[in-house]
Structures are given as C-alpha cells and as structure tokens.
Amino acid sequence: MSDAQPRRPWIVGVSGASGTPYAAAALRGLLAAGESIDLMISRAARLTLLDETGIAFRDAHWRDDLAQWLGWHVDAEPQAPKWLDAVRYWPAGDLAAGPSSGSYPAKGMLVIPASTAAVAGVRLGLSKDLLQRAADVTLKERRPLVVVVRETPLNTQTLEHLLALSRAGAVVLPASPGFYAGARDVQRLVDFVAGKALDVLGVDHDLLRRWSGELGAAQ
Ligand SMILES: Cc1cc2nc3c(=O)[nH]c(=O)nc-3n(C[C@H](O)[C@H](O)[C@H](O)COP(=O)(O)O)c2cc1C
C-alpha cells in the first residue's frame, strides 16, 4: 500500500459577478495554506476578468493566465511553479470533468464571486455549466459550499434563492468587507472577504486582522 495522500482539492468556481479580486485573494490564500484547488471560470466570468484585470483568460494557456492574474511572475516568485502544480483547471463547459461527479474526491466548494444567475442556477439545480453542476454535487454530498454573492441591491427572488441555499446547507457569505479590520487600502477589504470565506472552510490564513476586543486597534 502507498503512503501517498490522495489529492483532495477545494473546488473554486469563479462566476460572472464583479469581484474577481476576491477570487484571486481566495486562490492565493488556499495555495499559501498548501491546499489543492480545482478551478473553473464561467463564460461570463471571463468578461468580468477581462474588464477588471485586462486578462483574456484562455483555457489552453490557463497556467500563464492564472499566474498573471494572481500577480506571480514565475521567475521572481520561487513558489509559483509549486503552487501552479497544486491547481487543476477545468473548462466551464466540460460537464464530464471530475468535479461533476460526487465520487470525485473534493473537500468542498467556494463560489467566489457568485453572480445572482449562479445563485439561482445552483438553488434550482440547473447545472447549466460545470460550476453549477459542481456546486449541486457539493450540496448533494453534504460537503461545505460557500457562496460569496456579489450584487446590490438584491431582489426578492435572489433573497429567496439565498435563503433556500442556506437551508440546503450552503453558507451565504456576502462580499461585504468589515472595516474594523483596518481599511487603509482596497486590498485589505478584498482580503477580508476572502479570509472570511477561508474561515468557513477551516483553512488557516493571514488574510485579515482579527477583532481583538480593543476599539481602535486596527488604526
Ligand atoms: C462587467 C460585468 C459585471 C457584472 N457584475 C455582476 C455582479 O456584480 N453581480 C451579478 O450577479 N451579475 C453581474 N454581471 C452579470 C453576470 O455576468 C450575468 O448574469 C451572467 O449571466 C452570469 O453568468 P454565470 O453565473 O454563469 O457566471 C456582470 C456582468 C458583467 C459583464
């Protein structure tokens, strides 16, 4: 028998809501913690990624594009090749991909950011792409599912979908940063949301400054 631990990744689904920096922060946090990741990026998320970062993400060159998105210059960042090896990338249209089956080993899933369309699709079990199917599988297998929804204001339908997802076992984590952790720059606010998501998954990180019980300590 082999002593090698079987790979058990976190599935990270990036859908087409604004907020690709949240996804980047969560990916960096998971990889820094030594976790494996199965990554999928919806078709609409390619548009938000292009809009927010200028990166036209390509399935065939995902390693290069991911490294650029996460701000890794492979030559300057010694950890980058190791971290990239911990990522498995699946095209969003690949419904035969591993994470579309409950028998595929996974720890759980993070949808970050989650569009209202993805929220609706997961709630209704539409499985219109790999992201929605993987989230549906995560729920049916009773694995942790964190949905970082990003929209404002929220209509009644979305609120009902979120309530149903919460009742089905998902954790609904709105992309709403807390300013008590120190809000000197935007990245801190982004990291706060990603850090809260990693807290739910039980992954150690140093993305956010925790409340100490002392007013003003973050200044
Ligand atoms: C630049 C841009 C920003 C968007 N921002 C949001 C957003 O913040 N929240 C949201 O729910 N949808 C947003 N959308 C709309 C979604 O992309 C759209 O509903 C899409 O169908 C989502 O598909 P997906 O869930 O498969 O990624 C945005 C679209 C674009 C092009």
The ligand as an SDF file (V2000), in Angstrom:
LIG
                    3D

 31 33  0  0  0  0  0  0  0  0999 V2000
  -18.6880   43.5930  -16.2390 C   0  0  0  0  0  0  0  0  0  0  0  0
  -19.8260   42.8090  -15.6750 C   0  0  0  0  0  0  0  0  0  0  0  0
  -20.1070   42.8920  -14.3350 C   0  0  0  0  0  0  0  0  0  0  0  0
  -21.1490   42.1440  -13.7800 C   0  0  0  0  0  0  0  0  0  0  0  0
  -21.3610   42.2370  -12.4340 N   0  0  0  0  0  0  0  0  0  0  0  0
  -22.3070   41.4430  -11.8690 C   0  0  0  0  0  0  0  0  0  0  0  0
  -22.4680   41.4480  -10.4540 C   0  0  0  0  0  0  0  0  0  0  0  0
  -21.7870   42.1450   -9.7010 O   0  0  0  0  0  0  0  0  0  0  0  0
  -23.3790   40.5960   -9.9220 N   0  0  0  0  0  0  0  0  0  0  0  0
  -24.1420   39.7620  -10.7010 C   0  0  0  0  0  0  0  0  0  0  0  0
  -24.9330   38.9930  -10.1450 O   0  0  0  0  0  0  0  0  0  0  0  0
  -24.0220   39.7620  -12.0620 N   0  0  0  0  0  0  0  0  0  0  0  0
  -23.1270   40.5730  -12.6630 C   0  0  0  0  0  0  0  0  0  0  0  0
  -22.9630   40.5620  -14.0260 N   0  0  0  0  0  0  0  0  0  0  0  0
  -23.8960   39.7650  -14.8420 C   0  0  0  0  0  0  0  0  0  0  0  0
  -23.4990   38.3010  -14.9390 C   0  0  0  0  0  0  0  0  0  0  0  0
  -22.2390   38.1840  -15.5570 O   0  0  0  0  0  0  0  0  0  0  0  0
  -24.5660   37.5470  -15.7670 C   0  0  0  0  0  0  0  0  0  0  0  0
  -25.7770   37.4470  -15.0100 O   0  0  0  0  0  0  0  0  0  0  0  0
  -24.1290   36.1880  -16.1770 C   0  0  0  0  0  0  0  0  0  0  0  0
  -25.2190   35.5370  -16.8140 O   0  0  0  0  0  0  0  0  0  0  0  0
  -23.6480   35.3210  -15.0230 C   0  0  0  0  0  0  0  0  0  0  0  0
  -23.3440   34.0310  -15.5140 O   0  0  0  0  0  0  0  0  0  0  0  0
  -22.5530   32.9570  -14.6310 P   0  0  0  0  0  0  0  0  0  0  0  0
  -23.2930   32.8400  -13.3420 O   0  0  0  0  0  0  0  0  0  0  0  0
  -22.6320   31.7290  -15.4490 O   0  0  0  0  0  0  0  0  0  0  0  0
  -21.1770   33.4280  -14.4800 O   0  0  0  0  0  0  0  0  0  0  0  0
  -21.9390   41.3030  -14.6030 C   0  0  0  0  0  0  0  0  0  0  0  0
  -21.6370   41.2120  -15.9710 C   0  0  0  0  0  0  0  0  0  0  0  0
  -20.5980   41.9450  -16.4960 C   0  0  0  0  0  0  0  0  0  0  0  0
  -20.2950   41.8150  -17.9610 C   0  0  0  0  0  0  0  0  0  0  0  0
  1  2  1  0
  2  3  1  0
  2 30  2  0
  3  4  2  0
  4  5  1  0
  4 28  1  0
  5  6  2  0
  6  7  1  0
  6 13  1  0
  7  8  2  0
  7  9  1  0
  9 10  1  0
 10 11  2  0
 10 12  1  0
 12 13  2  0
 13 14  1  0
 14 15  1  0
 14 28  1  0
 15 16  1  0
 16 17  1  0
 16 18  1  0
 18 19  1  0
 18 20  1  0
 20 21  1  0
 20 22  1  0
 22 23  1  0
 23 24  1  0
 24 25  2  0
 24 26  1  0
 24 27  1  0
 28 29  2  0
 29 30  1  0
 30 31  1  0
M  END
$$$$
